[in-house]
Every structure is written in structure tokens, then in C-alpha cells.
Amino acid sequence: MPVTEQRERRFFLLALGVIAIYVSPLFLLGENAHIRVHDNLDSNIAWYKVLAESGQITGPLDATIPQIANGQLSRNALGSELTGIVWLHALLPMMTAYALSQTITRIVAFWGMYLLLKTHFLTEPRWMAVRIGVSLAFALTLFWPSGMLSTLGMPLALWAFLSIRKGEGKWKHYAALTLLPFYSSFVLGFFFFLAAMSIFWLVDVLRGKGWNIRFLTSIAYMTLLYLLVEYRLVYSFLWEDEPTSRDEYFHARLTFWHCVRLMWKNFILGHHHVMTEHTFFILPAWLIALYLVFVKKRWKQERAFLFLFALNFALSAWYAFWFYKGWRPLTERFHFLDTFNFARFHFLRPMIIYVQFALALKIIWQYSENGKKWAKRLLAAQVILVFFINEEIVFRYEPTVKQFYAEKQFQEIKQYIGLPLADYRVVSIGLHPAIAQYNGFYTLDTYNNFYPLSYKYEFRKIIEQELAKSKTIRTYFDEWGGRCYIFTEELGKRCMFTKHSKQRLKNLQLNTEQLKKMGGRYIFSAVPIDNAAENRLVLDRVFTSDESAWTIYLYKVE
């Protein structure tokens, strides 16, 4: 084996070792680890457990989940049983499943980016360090966990598609396109990727490069696989007539200048669901490379870099201006423009950002010996940055998994109430209903983007007086409603008040008659309610635990 290949293999294994160290806190700390709360602990993680315990993982298309939203949440709202993450959480303890999912996703992300760069962008042996370093940095980004390979699997798919487009497609390329749909989401990533591939194919046709039937067939094949995997979503979208909460999602509300600011914010800082962490080192590398391209007049030689730079900016503009209020007449006429979030084309950006970073480093590296040193420094700095943007570090001030779900504390509440869980319903104030759901309670409140609109209206009656007090929470609930929570004017949109909070509710106004009519018997409140009697609530007991992040005030509805 040549010396260069030996060195590359050693660096490759070293990168895998870095990934192992990065995910090790999840395995070593288990439930004492700190992980993301937003769109993770407060939702998806609890949903996997509820789904597994419901007996409806493979339930029929008209099945519901009795434990959530008074049994009106469709089974189809909790994802397909053909998706691997559902079975990981069904078969393994929660933190074991989470740690394995993180490991699988990051290894595939690293491998996919490495293959993409080596095969199609930086093919020469001298770019070994750039290939491996950029791939490692990409794999360590703080992505949305339940998205799985929805964004981080795109480089592997692009590697396969570009190879097929060149006429070099082999079994391994088709294997990648076959396996990815089983560990990623169509609507949270690959719909937009496959749309981009279709546009890519069409541009080839218009430029006279032929119909390339293999390339077109491979795009159609992967699309069909996604439709089969996501058959529940397809059924709900095409054949269910009942209006859902998505029908009252109104996204087009920003002014032109708000959109301009959002565009620059997205381009420079990124988005919380696809955290690329590109601001400090990648962005300067782009700008330096752009300057060198123009100074050296290498526009033709660096067309790929310039194209990705323009595409990157265009995707940020698309994301921002999707929320422009000028779209409102169009979205009112074509309702699917509201119910489907086309802004998510910006989910292509993580892959584009890191490929563009690799090309920028190549341009800087080639400029001079000093440029080579700076390219290495920028690459090393980015790897170090994303390594330390680890969940355990970033979320160290949030509750641990054990403190968040507080299983021991909620077991005490179950025993104190002493009734079968299916015989009563609960709601939460000042903490996420996912906590109660994770612990087996049947909840009226929920966090989900896909539940009956009629249920939203029924639930709204409970909090209508509180919504009337605050435009912020009224707009949040009425024009989105994904969080079907007991919102209050005093707490606002905040959903987490730990036992160290001094917050109190002094002027709560709930329609407890409606709450009781819907089966609500208890309120789990993270804060004391001073005017409980006015709301026909009785403080039954206060529950505390050293292992919990919460003080739970258990109120009974009279």
C-alpha cells in the first residue's frame, strides 16, 4: 500500500476515534447526560416511548393514540414503523437508543461526506487532510437528533447520484439510495434534496446533455421508496379529509425588511435545526477564497465554489422570504403552501456549507505556502469548535434526562392519585406535557403539528381568557397551535420552570368546567397558583425530589 494511502487510513481511523470520544458521554453518563430539550426531550423522545407502549407501532391507518390529546391524536402523526429510530426506541432503553442513533448518524455523515469529496470534488491524494478534516467537522455538527440522516445523510446520497449521473453507478451507490430512506425523514430533508436532484437532471437536459435515464430512474426510485416508508404521511395528506391543526398554520407574516434581516441571520448564523456552526471559521474561509478567486481571475477553474456560494446565499434568501407577508394572498388560495413548509429547502445548506468549506480551503491552500498554513489552521479550528459544541457542554445548564423526566417523582404522583391511568386526564402548567406522557399519564395537552382542528378549538376554550390577555400567546396558539398547552399570560410562551424558580401564578383564569368536561381531573403545575380557589382548583399535594428538576404542585379540579 502506498505511503499516502497508509497515512489517509490512519487519519481516517483517528477521525472515527474522535467521533467515538464525542458521543462517549451519552454511553458513559446514560440518564445523567445533558441532551437537547427543544424538539427532543419535550416531544420526540416521549413520543417514541408512548408509541411503543400503545401497542400501535404497526397499527392500522385509522388507529389513534389513547394517551395523547384525549385519544384524538392519529397514529399517523407519530411516524412510520418502517423508520429505524422507532424500533431503536421500542427495543432498547431510551438512552441506549439515543446514543446508538447519534453514533450511527455521525458515522454515516462522516463516511458520506468523505466519499463525496474524494470521488467528486477533491480527488487528488494531496487533499487527504482537507477531505478527512471537513468530513469530521461535518459529522460533529449539533444537528437535530430525531432528524436522523435527514440532513447529514445528504452527502452520501449526492455521492451516489453524482456517480450514477456519470454512468459509474454500482451496487454500492444503489444500496446507499435504498438504505437512507429507512433512517431519515422525507418531509424534514429529503423531499427538498430530491427536488434539487430533479432540477439538476432537468438542467442537464436543457443544456443538451441527454435524458440520462439512469439518473432520472435513480431519483424516481429513491422518491418511491420514501413514499412507501412514509405511507402513513402520504395517506393522511391525500385521503384524510378532517381538518388538522396544520390548516391554521399561517407562516406569511413578516415585512420585507424583517425578511432581509432574517436572510442575513440565516446566512451568517444558520438555523437551530441544522446547526452548521460556520460563522467563526468557515465564513472567513469562504470570503478569503472568494477574494483569491477574483484576484487570480480563476472564475472558470473555481466554478463549483462560486456556484455553491451563490446557491448557499439563495437558500438563505428563500428561507427568509418564505415568511414574507406578500405571499399571504397566494397561500390563502393554495392552502398546501401553508400546510407544507417549503422554507425547508434551506436544510440543504449543511451539506453545501461543508463542501464549499472544503473547496475554499483548497483555494487558500494553493495560493501560497502561507496560505497552506492558514488553511490548516482554519480547518483545525473548525474541528475543535464543533467538537466542543457537544450536547453535554452546550446543555450543561439544562436538566439531565433523569431530572427532566423525573420518573421516581411521577411514580409517587401515580401512587398518590391511586386510580387507573386511563380513568382520568391531566394537563401541565409550566412544564412540558411530554413529561407526563413519558411517565404514562393520559394528557389533554400535547406538542404535535398534526392533530384534529376540532380538538384545538375544544382545548382553546380552557385557555380562552388567558389568550385574550396576551397577543403573543394568542397568535402563537391560534396561528400555529403545535404546542397545545395550558398557556397563561403571566408565564407567556415559557414552558419550563424548575424547582429553583420563584415564579407564581397570581391571576390565572381557566375554564375549569371545560377542562372537566374533557376529562381533566388534575393539573401538574411547576409553579404555585395563588388564586386556585377562584379557578375551582384544590391543591392536593406538593411533590419534590432530589432526582427531579421540578416541584410539582398537584391541583385537583373540583
C-alpha positions in Angstrom: 0.0 0.0 0.0 1.4 3.4 -0.9 2.6 5.7 1.9 -0.1 8.3 1.1 -2.9 5.7 1.4 -1.4 4.5 4.7 -1.5 8.0 6.0 -5.0 8.6 4.9 -6.2 5.3 6.5 -4.5 6.3 9.8 -6.2 9.8 9.7 -9.5 8.1 8.8 -9.3 5.9 11.8 -8.2 8.8 14.0 -11.4 10.7 12.9 -13.6 7.7 13.8 -11.9 7.8 17.2 -12.7 11.5 17.6 -16.4 10.7 16.8 -16.3 7.9 19.5 -15.0 10.3 22.1 -17.6 12.9 21.0 -20.5 10.5 21.6 -19.0 8.8 24.7 -20.8 11.0 27.3 -24.1 9.5 26.1 -22.9 6.0 26.8 -21.0 6.8 30.0 -23.5 9.1 31.7 -26.7 7.5 30.5 -29.7 9.2 32.0 -27.3 11.6 33.8 -26.3 13.1 30.4 -27.4 16.5 29.2 -29.1 16.5 25.9 -31.3 18.8 23.8 -34.7 19.6 25.3 -36.3 21.7 22.4 -37.9 19.4 19.8 -36.2 16.4 21.5 -36.9 15.6 25.2 -40.1 17.8 25.1 -41.5 15.8 22.2 -39.9 13.1 20.0 -38.3 11.1 22.8 -41.5 10.9 24.7 -43.5 10.1 21.5 -41.3 7.0 20.8 -42.0 5.7 24.3 -45.7 6.4 24.1 -45.9 4.8 20.7 -44.1 1.7 21.8 -46.3 1.3 24.9 -49.5 2.0 23.0 -49.3 -1.3 21.0 -49.9 0.7 17.9 -46.5 0.8 16.2 -47.9 -1.3 13.4 -51.5 -0.2 14.0 -54.0 0.5 11.2 -54.2 3.7 9.3 -57.3 4.8 11.3 -55.7 4.0 14.7 -55.3 6.6 17.4 -53.1 7.0 20.4 -55.3 6.9 23.5 -52.7 8.5 25.8 -52.4 11.8 24.0 -55.0 14.6 23.3 -57.8 12.6 24.8 -57.3 9.8 22.2 -57.8 12.1 19.2 -54.2 12.0 18.1 -53.8 9.9 15.0 -51.3 7.1 15.0 -50.1 8.5 11.7 -48.8 11.6 13.5 -46.1 9.7 15.2 -44.1 8.5 12.2 -43.8 5.3 10.3 -42.9 1.9 11.7 -40.6 1.5 8.7 -38.2 4.1 10.2 -35.3 2.7 12.1 -35.4 5.1 15.0 -38.8 4.0 16.0 -37.6 0.4 16.5 -34.4 1.5 18.3 -36.5 3.2 21.0 -39.0 0.3 21.0 -36.4 -2.4 21.6 -33.8 -0.6 23.7 -33.7 1.6 26.8 -34.2 5.2 25.9 -30.6 6.5 26.4 -29.1 3.4 24.7 -31.3 4.0 21.7 -30.5 7.7 21.7 -26.7 7.1 22.0 -26.8 4.5 19.2 -28.8 6.8 16.9 -26.3 9.6 17.5 -23.4 7.3 16.7 -24.9 5.8 13.6 -25.9 9.2 12.2 -22.4 10.7 12.8 -20.5 7.8 11.3 -22.7 7.8 8.2 -22.4 11.6 7.9 -18.6 11.4 8.1 -18.4 8.5 5.6 -20.8 10.1 3.2 -19.0 13.5 3.1 -15.6 11.8 2.8 -16.8 9.7 -0.2 -18.4 12.8 -1.8 -15.3 14.9 -1.5 -12.9 12.1 -2.5 -14.9 10.9 -5.5 -16.3 14.2 -6.9 -14.6 17.3 -5.5 -11.2 16.8 -4.1 -9.9 13.7 -5.9 -6.2 14.2 -5.7 -4.2 12.5 -2.9 -2.7 15.8 -1.7 -6.2 16.9 -0.4 -6.3 14.0 2.1 -6.2 16.2 5.2 -9.0 18.5 3.8 -11.2 15.6 2.9 -11.0 14.0 6.3 -10.9 17.2 8.4 -14.0 18.7 6.7 -15.9 15.3 6.9 -15.1 15.1 10.6 -16.3 18.6 11.2 -19.5 18.0 9.3 -20.1 14.8 11.3 -19.7 16.6 14.6 -22.3 19.4 13.9 -25.0 19.8 16.5 -27.9 18.5 14.3 -31.5 17.8 15.3 -31.4 14.3 16.8 -34.8 13.0 15.6 -34.0 14.2 12.1 -31.6 11.2 11.9 -29.9 11.3 8.5 -32.4 13.8 7.0 -29.7 16.4 6.5 -26.5 14.6 7.4 -27.2 11.7 5.0 -27.4 14.1 2.0 -23.6 13.9 1.2 -23.9 10.1 0.9 -26.9 10.4 -1.4 -25.2 13.1 -3.5 -22.1 10.9 -3.8 -24.4 8.1 -5.2 -26.4 10.3 -7.5 -23.3 12.0 -9.0 -21.7 8.6 -9.7 -24.9 7.4 -11.3 -25.1 10.6 -13.4 -21.6 10.0 -14.7 -22.5 6.4 -15.7 -20.4 4.9 -12.9 -23.2 3.6 -10.8 -22.5 0.4 -9.0 -24.4 -1.7 -6.4 -23.0 0.3 -3.5 -24.5 3.5 -4.9 -27.9 1.9 -5.2 -27.5 0.4 -1.8 -27.0 3.9 -0.3 -30.1 5.2 -2.0 -32.0 2.1 -0.7 -31.0 2.3 2.9 -31.2 6.0 3.6 -35.0 6.3 3.4 -35.2 3.9 6.4 -33.2 6.2 8.7 -34.2 9.7 7.6 -37.3 11.8 7.0 -38.8 12.7 3.7 -40.5 16.0 4.8 -37.7 17.0 7.0 -34.9 16.8 4.5 -35.0 14.5 1.5 -38.1 15.9 -0.2 -36.1 19.1 -0.8 -32.9 17.1 -1.7 -34.8 15.0 -4.3 -36.5 18.1 -5.7 -33.0 19.7 -6.1 -31.8 16.5 -7.9 -34.8 16.6 -10.2 -33.9 20.2 -11.1 -30.3 19.2 -11.6 -31.4 16.5 -14.0 -33.7 18.9 -15.9 -30.9 21.5 -16.3 -28.7 18.7 -17.8 -31.5 18.0 -20.3 -31.9 21.7 -21.2 -28.2 22.0 -21.7 -28.2 19.3 -24.2 -26.6 16.6 -22.1 -29.2 14.0 -22.9 -32.0 12.4 -20.9 -29.8 10.3 -18.7 -32.4 7.7 -17.9 -30.4 6.0 -15.2 -30.0 9.3 -13.3 -33.7 10.0 -13.6 -34.7 6.5 -12.7 -32.5 6.6 -9.6 -34.2 9.8 -8.4 -37.6 8.3 -9.0 -36.5 5.1 -7.2 -35.5 6.9 -4.1 -38.6 9.0 -4.1 -40.8 6.0 -4.4 -39.0 4.3 -1.5 -39.7 7.4 0.7 -43.3 7.3 -0.3 -43.5 3.7 0.7 -41.7 4.3 4.0 -43.8 7.3 4.8 -47.0 5.7 3.7 -48.9 6.9 6.8 -48.0 10.5 5.9 -49.0 10.0 2.3 -52.3 8.6 3.3 -53.0 11.4 5.7 -52.1 14.1 3.2 -54.0 12.6 0.3 -57.0 10.8 1.7 -57.9 12.2 5.2 -60.5 14.9 4.9 -60.7 16.1 8.5 -59.1 19.5 9.0 -56.0 19.4 11.3 -54.0 21.9 13.3 -51.8 22.4 10.2 -54.8 24.1 8.5 -54.4 27.1 10.8 -50.7 27.5 10.4 -50.1 30.9 8.8 -46.4 31.5 8.0 -46.5 34.6 5.8 -46.5 37.4 8.3 -43.0 39.2 8.1 -42.4 42.5 6.5 -39.9 42.9 3.7 -37.1 44.3 6.0 -37.8 41.6 8.6 -37.2 39.1 5.8 -33.9 40.8 4.8 -32.7 40.7 8.3 -33.7 37.0 8.6 -31.9 36.2 5.4 -28.6 37.6 6.7 -29.1 36.0 10.0 -29.7 32.6 8.4 -26.7 33.1 6.0 -24.3 34.1 8.8 -25.6 32.2 11.8 -27.6 29.3 10.5 -30.7 27.6 11.9 -31.2 25.8 15.2 -32.4 22.5 13.5 -29.4 22.4 11.2 -26.6 23.9 13.3 -23.7 24.2 11.0 -21.5 26.4 13.3 -20.0 28.0 10.3 -19.8 31.7 11.5 -16.4 31.9 13.0 -14.1 29.9 10.7 -16.0 28.7 7.7 -17.4 32.0 6.7 -14.0 33.8 6.8 -12.6 30.9 4.7 -15.3 31.5 2.1 -14.6 35.2 2.0 -10.8 34.7 1.7 -11.3 32.2 -1.1 -13.7 34.4 -2.9 -11.2 37.3 -2.8 -8.5 35.0 -4.1 -10.7 33.8 -7.0 -11.3 37.3 -8.1 -7.7 38.5 -7.6 -6.4 35.5 -9.5 -9.2 35.6 -12.1 -9.9 31.9 -11.6 -13.6 32.1 -12.2 -13.7 29.1 -14.7 -11.4 26.9 -12.6 -13.4 27.5 -9.4 -16.9 27.4 -10.9 -18.0 24.8 -8.3 -17.1 27.1 -5.4 -18.7 30.1 -6.9 -21.9 28.2 -7.7 -22.2 26.8 -4.2 -21.5 30.3 -2.8 -24.4 31.7 -4.8 -26.7 28.7 -4.0 -25.9 29.0 -0.3 -27.0 32.6 -0.3 -30.1 31.9 -2.4 -31.2 29.2 0.0 -31.0 31.7 2.9 -33.0 34.2 0.9 -35.6 31.6 0.0 -35.9 30.6 3.7 -36.3 34.2 4.9 -38.7 35.3 2.2 -40.9 32.3 2.5 -42.3 34.1 5.6 -42.9 37.4 3.7 -46.4 38.6 4.2 -46.7 39.3 0.5 -47.3 35.6 0.0 -50.5 35.7 2.1 -53.0 36.0 -0.9 -51.3 33.1 -2.6 -51.3 30.9 0.5 -55.0 31.6 1.0 -55.8 30.5 -2.5 -53.4 27.4 -2.5 -53.7 26.1 1.1 -51.0 23.5 0.8 -48.5 26.4 0.7 -49.3 26.9 4.4 -49.6 23.3 5.4 -46.3 22.2 3.9 -43.2 24.1 4.9 -41.3 24.9 1.7 -38.9 27.0 3.6 -37.0 23.8 4.5 -35.1 23.9 1.2 -32.5 25.6 3.5 -32.0 22.1 5.0 -29.7 21.6 2.0 -27.3 24.1 3.5 -25.3 21.9 5.9 -24.0 19.8 3.0 -23.4 22.8 0.8 -21.7 24.7 3.5 -19.2 22.0 4.2 -18.5 21.1 0.6 -18.0 24.9 0.0 -15.7 25.0 3.0 -13.6 22.1 1.5 -13.3 24.0 -1.8 -12.4 27.2 0.0 -9.6 25.5 1.9 -8.3 24.1 -1.4 -8.2 27.6 -3.0 -6.4 29.1 0.1 -4.0 26.1 0.3 -3.0 26.5 -3.3 -2.4 30.2 -3.1 1.0 30.1 -1.3 2.9 28.3 1.5 1.5 30.8 3.9 -2.0 30.1 2.5 -1.4 26.4 3.2 -0.7 27.1 6.8 -3.8 29.2 7.2 -6.0 26.6 5.5 -4.7 24.0 8.0 -5.4 26.5 10.9 -8.9 27.2 9.8 -9.7 23.5 9.4 -8.2 22.6 12.8 -10.1 25.5 14.4 -13.4 24.3 12.9 -12.9 20.7 14.1 -12.0 21.9 17.6 -15.1 24.2 17.6 -17.6 21.6 16.7 -16.0 19.0 19.0 -16.6 21.3 22.0 -20.1 22.2 20.8 -21.2 18.9 22.4 -24.6 18.4 23.9 -23.1 17.7 27.3 -21.3 21.0 27.2 -23.9 23.2 25.4 -26.9 22.0 27.5 -25.0 21.6 30.8 -27.3 24.2 32.5 -30.4 22.3 31.4 -31.9 19.4 33.4 -30.3 16.0 32.8 -32.5 13.3 31.1 -33.2 11.8 34.6 -34.0 15.2 36.1 -36.2 16.1 33.1 -38.5 13.0 33.1 -38.4 12.7 36.9 -39.7 9.1 36.8 -39.4 8.5 40.6 -41.3 11.7 41.3 -44.1 10.9 38.9 -44.4 7.4 40.2 -45.1 8.9 43.6 -47.8 11.0 42.0 -49.4 7.9 40.3 -49.4 6.1 43.7 -50.9 9.1 45.5 -53.8 9.5 43.0 -54.3 5.8 43.1 -56.6 5.5 40.1 -56.0 3.6 36.8 -54.2 6.0 34.5 -56.8 5.6 31.7 -59.6 6.8 34.1 -58.6 10.4 34.2 -56.8 13.1 32.2 -54.2 15.6 33.2 -52.7 18.9 31.9 -49.5 20.6 32.8 -48.6 24.2 33.6 -45.0 25.5 33.4 -43.6 22.2 32.2 -43.9 20.2 29.0 -46.8 17.6 28.8 -44.3 15.2 27.3 -43.0 14.6 30.8 -46.4 13.4 32.0 -46.8 11.4 28.8 -43.4 9.7 29.2 -44.5 8.6 32.7 -47.6 7.0 31.4 -50.3 9.7 32.2 -53.1 10.4 29.8 -52.9 14.1 28.8 -55.2 16.6 27.2 -52.3 18.8 26.2 -49.7 17.9 23.6 -46.9 19.1 21.3 -47.7 17.9 17.8 -48.2 19.5 14.4 -50.8 17.1 13.2 -54.0 16.7 15.4 -57.7 17.5 14.7 -58.5 21.1 14.3 -61.8 20.4 16.2 -59.7 19.3 19.2 -57.7 22.5 19.1 -61.0 24.5 19.3 -62.2 22.4 22.2 -58.9 22.8 24.1 -58.9 26.5 23.4 -62.0 27.0 25.5 -59.9 26.1 28.5 -57.5 28.9 28.0 -59.5 31.4 26.1 -59.5 34.0 28.9 -55.7 33.8 29.2 -55.3 34.1 25.4 -57.4 37.2 25.4 -54.9 38.9 27.8 -51.9 38.4 25.5 -51.5 38.9 21.8 -48.2 36.9 21.9 -49.6 33.7 23.2 -52.9 34.2 21.3 -51.0 34.4 18.0 -48.7 31.6 18.9 -51.7 29.3 19.7 -54.2 30.4 17.1 -51.9 30.8 14.1 -49.8 27.7 14.8 -51.0 25.6 17.7 -48.3 22.9 17.5 -48.0 23.4 21.3 -51.5 22.7 22.5 -50.5 23.8 26.1 -52.1 25.5 29.0 -50.7 28.9 28.2 -51.1 31.8 30.6 -50.4 35.5 30.3 -48.1 35.5 33.3 -45.9 32.7 32.1 -46.0 33.6 28.4 -44.5 31.1 26.0 -42.1 29.7 28.5 -42.7 26.0 29.2 -40.0 25.1 31.8 -40.0 26.4 35.4 -37.6 24.3 37.5 -37.8 23.9 41.3 -35.5 26.9 41.7 -38.0 29.2 40.0 -39.7 32.0 42.1 -42.5 32.4 39.6 -46.1 32.3 40.9 -49.4 32.5 39.1 -51.5 35.2 40.7 -54.2 35.9 38.2 -54.9 32.6 36.5 -58.2 32.4 34.6 -59.0 28.9 33.3 -62.3 27.5 32.2 -62.2 24.5 34.5 -65.8 23.5 33.5 -64.4 22.9 30.0 -61.4 21.1 31.5 -63.6 18.8 33.5 -65.9 18.3 30.5 -62.9 17.0 28.5 -62.0 14.6 31.3 -59.3 16.7 33.0 -59.1 15.9 36.7 -55.6 17.0 37.7 -53.2 19.8 36.9 -49.4 19.3 37.2 -48.1 22.8 37.8 -44.5 23.7 38.1 -45.4 26.9 39.9 -47.9 27.6 42.7 -51.3 29.0 41.8 -52.2 31.8 44.3 -55.8 32.1 43.1 -56.5 28.4 42.8 -59.9 28.6 44.6 -61.1 31.2 42.1 -60.5 28.6 39.4 -62.2 25.8 41.3 -58.9 24.1 41.9 -57.7 22.5 45.2 -54.0 22.0 46.0 -53.9 18.3 46.7 -50.2 17.9 47.5 -46.7 19.2 46.6 -44.2 16.7 45.3 -40.4 17.2 45.4 -37.5 15.0 44.7 -33.7 15.4 44.7 -33.6 13.5 41.4 -36.1 15.8 39.7 -35.8 19.3 38.1 -39.3 20.1 39.2 -41.5 20.9 42.2 -44.9 19.6 41.2 -48.0 21.2 42.6 -50.8 18.7 42.2 -54.1 20.5 41.8 -57.4 18.7 41.6 -60.3 20.1 39.6 -63.4 20.4 41.9 
